[in-house]
């Protein structure tokens, strides 16, 4: 079988084929690697956005709690603490 390949393609043809296979394989590796880097970066960006949203929600909840604890009324329409009667 190998003798047939060598006589049909020649040694140079086999080496070119192996070289092409190596180049295509490396290209596939690079594609997957770069894609995975992009996916990881996007996940990190989403995680940062989620943490920021949680922080803002906690801050907002703290403001509402402070308002009610002070005996005031939280105005949901304006998003501020009304110091007058609720």
Secondary structure as UniProt FT lines:
FT   HELIX           2..69
FT   TURN            70..71
FT   STRAND          73..75
FT   TURN            76..79
FT   STRAND          80..82
//
